[in-house]
Amino acid sequence: MGAVNSELEELFPEKKRVRNPLVPIGAFMTAGVLTAGLISFRQGNSQLGQKLMRARVVVQGATVALMVGTAYYYGEKF
């Protein structure tokens, strides 16, 4: 495994890994809203569960947009 990593580093020496700290926060928010929605569905409050599922879609979309935006901003410029 170490040999593969060193070969990849030789191929892409200028590449560095960029981490956007908002992406894990968005992932945890998505998981939290999903969990709350599932709990409310289980308790029989389908109206609240439906709102939470819609909120999950919004939070998940924002997280994916952050990921794509970070990749675009720090990606290779041709």
C-alpha positions as CSV (number, residue, x, y, z in Angstrom):
1,M,0.0,0.0,0.0
2,G,2.8,2.4,0.8
3,A,4.4,1.8,-2.6
4,V,1.2,2.8,-4.3
5,N,0.9,6.0,-2.3
6,S,4.5,7.0,-3.1
7,E,3.9,6.3,-6.8
8,L,0.8,8.5,-6.8
9,E,2.8,11.3,-5.0
10,E,5.4,11.1,-7.7
11,L,2.8,11.4,-10.4
12,F,1.1,14.4,-8.7
13,P,3.7,16.1,-6.6
14,E,2.1,19.6,-6.7
15,K,-1.3,18.3,-5.6
16,K,-2.2,18.9,-2.0
17,R,-5.4,17.9,-0.2
18,V,-7.7,20.8,0.5
19,R,-10.1,20.5,3.4
20,N,-13.1,22.7,3.7
21,P,-14.2,22.7,7.4
22,L,-17.8,23.4,6.5
23,V,-18.2,20.1,4.7
24,P,-18.1,17.9,7.8
25,I,-20.3,20.3,9.7
26,G,-22.9,20.0,6.8
27,A,-22.6,16.2,6.9
28,F,-23.3,16.1,10.6
29,M,-26.2,18.6,10.2
30,T,-27.6,16.4,7.5
31,A,-27.3,13.3,9.7
32,G,-28.9,15.1,12.6
33,V,-31.9,16.4,10.6
34,L,-32.4,12.9,9.1
35,T,-32.3,11.3,12.5
36,A,-34.8,13.8,13.9
37,G,-37.1,13.3,10.9
38,L,-37.0,9.5,11.3
39,I,-37.7,9.8,15.0
40,S,-40.7,12.1,14.4
41,F,-42.1,9.7,11.7
42,R,-41.7,6.8,14.2
43,Q,-43.6,8.8,16.8
44,G,-46.4,9.4,14.4
45,N,-45.8,13.1,13.8
46,S,-45.7,12.9,10.0
47,Q,-46.2,16.6,9.4
48,L,-43.1,17.5,11.4
49,G,-41.2,14.5,9.8
50,Q,-42.1,15.8,6.3
51,K,-40.7,19.2,7.2
52,L,-37.6,17.7,8.6
53,M,-37.1,15.6,5.4
54,R,-37.4,18.8,3.3
55,A,-34.9,20.5,5.5
56,R,-32.6,17.5,5.1
57,V,-32.7,17.9,1.3
58,V,-31.8,21.6,1.6
59,V,-28.9,20.9,4.1
60,Q,-27.6,18.0,2.0
61,G,-27.8,20.1,-1.2
62,A,-25.8,22.9,0.5
63,T,-23.2,20.4,1.6
64,V,-22.8,19.0,-1.9
65,A,-22.6,22.5,-3.3
66,L,-19.8,23.3,-0.8
67,M,-17.9,20.1,-1.9
68,V,-18.3,21.0,-5.6
69,G,-17.4,24.6,-5.0
70,T,-14.3,23.7,-3.1
71,A,-13.2,21.3,-5.8
72,Y,-13.8,23.9,-8.5
73,Y,-12.0,26.7,-6.6
74,Y,-9.0,24.6,-5.7
75,G,-9.0,22.4,-8.8
76,E,-6.5,22.6,-11.6
77,K,-6.7,25.7,-13.8
78,F,-6.3,24.9,-17.5
